[in-house]
Amino acid sequence: MASEDTPSVGALSERELQIVELVASGLTNQEIAEKLEISKRTVDNHISNILTKTATGNRVALVRWALQWGKVCIDEVNCCVLPAVPIPRDEMIS
């Protein structure tokens, strides 16, 4: 069991992490539902579960948690550097 100082990220599913990213990007529950092609009620349930698992009381606290633990990247803040993807020669501009 996680202590109060330990993030509960291990308990979040891939879908829940996806929803955290969308919340952090500023989308409403309805917009998240439309983007993921699921019902708003399903999004509501996911967010309720996420708030419980992360011990956050609201969306603002959730975004702070996600930033603190490096689960989201906003405007180049908390971003990990991804390896460069080589561009195939035939797609390079001369």
C-alpha positions as CSV (number, residue, x, y, z in Angstrom):
1,M,0.0,0.0,0.0
2,A,1.3,3.5,-0.9
3,S,2.2,6.0,1.8
4,E,0.9,9.5,1.7
5,D,4.2,10.6,0.2
6,T,4.2,8.0,-2.6
7,P,2.3,8.6,-5.8
8,S,-0.4,6.0,-6.6
9,V,0.4,6.0,-10.3
10,G,0.9,2.3,-10.3
11,A,-2.8,2.0,-9.5
12,L,-3.8,4.1,-12.5
13,S,-4.8,2.3,-15.7
14,E,-3.6,3.4,-19.1
15,R,-7.0,4.8,-19.8
16,E,-6.9,6.8,-16.5
17,L,-3.5,8.2,-17.4
18,Q,-4.9,9.2,-20.8
19,I,-7.7,11.0,-19.1
20,V,-5.3,12.7,-16.7
21,E,-3.5,14.1,-19.7
22,L,-6.7,15.3,-21.3
23,V,-7.8,17.0,-18.0
24,A,-4.4,18.7,-17.8
25,S,-4.8,19.9,-21.4
26,G,-8.0,21.8,-20.2
27,L,-10.7,19.6,-21.8
28,T,-14.1,19.3,-20.1
29,N,-15.6,15.8,-19.3
30,Q,-17.9,16.2,-22.3
31,E,-14.9,17.0,-24.6
32,I,-12.9,14.1,-23.2
33,A,-15.9,11.8,-23.9
34,E,-16.1,13.0,-27.5
35,K,-12.4,12.7,-28.1
36,L,-12.2,9.1,-26.7
37,E,-15.6,8.1,-28.1
38,I,-17.0,7.1,-24.7
39,S,-19.9,8.4,-22.7
40,K,-19.6,11.4,-20.4
41,R,-20.8,9.3,-17.6
42,T,-17.8,6.9,-18.2
43,V,-15.5,9.9,-18.1
44,D,-17.1,11.1,-14.9
45,N,-16.6,7.7,-13.3
46,H,-12.9,7.5,-14.5
47,I,-12.2,11.0,-13.0
48,S,-13.9,10.1,-9.7
49,N,-11.7,6.9,-9.5
50,I,-8.6,8.9,-10.5
51,L,-9.3,11.5,-7.8
52,T,-9.7,8.8,-5.2
53,K,-6.6,6.9,-6.3
54,T,-4.4,10.0,-6.3
55,A,-5.9,11.4,-3.1
56,T,-6.7,14.7,-4.9
57,G,-9.9,16.5,-4.3
58,N,-10.5,18.3,-7.6
59,R,-9.2,18.8,-11.1
60,V,-6.7,21.5,-10.2
61,A,-5.2,19.3,-7.5
62,L,-5.1,16.4,-9.9
63,V,-3.1,18.5,-12.5
64,R,-0.7,19.6,-9.8
65,W,-0.2,15.9,-8.8
66,A,0.3,14.9,-12.4
67,L,2.9,17.7,-12.9
68,Q,4.7,16.9,-9.6
69,W,5.0,13.2,-10.6
70,G,5.9,13.8,-14.2
71,K,2.7,12.3,-15.7
72,V,1.9,15.2,-17.9
73,C,3.8,17.7,-20.0
74,I,2.5,21.2,-20.4
75,D,4.3,23.8,-22.6
76,E,7.6,22.0,-22.3
77,V,7.4,21.8,-18.5
78,N,8.1,18.4,-17.0
79,C,8.7,16.9,-20.4
80,C,11.0,14.0,-21.0
81,V,13.3,14.2,-24.0
82,L,12.4,11.6,-26.5
83,P,15.0,10.2,-28.9
84,A,15.0,11.8,-32.3
85,V,13.3,9.9,-35.0
86,P,15.3,9.8,-38.2
87,I,13.6,11.2,-41.3
88,P,13.8,8.8,-44.3
89,R,16.0,10.2,-47.1
90,D,13.1,10.3,-49.6
91,E,11.1,12.6,-47.2
92,M,14.0,15.1,-46.6
93,I,13.6,18.5,-48.2
94,S,16.5,19.4,-50.6
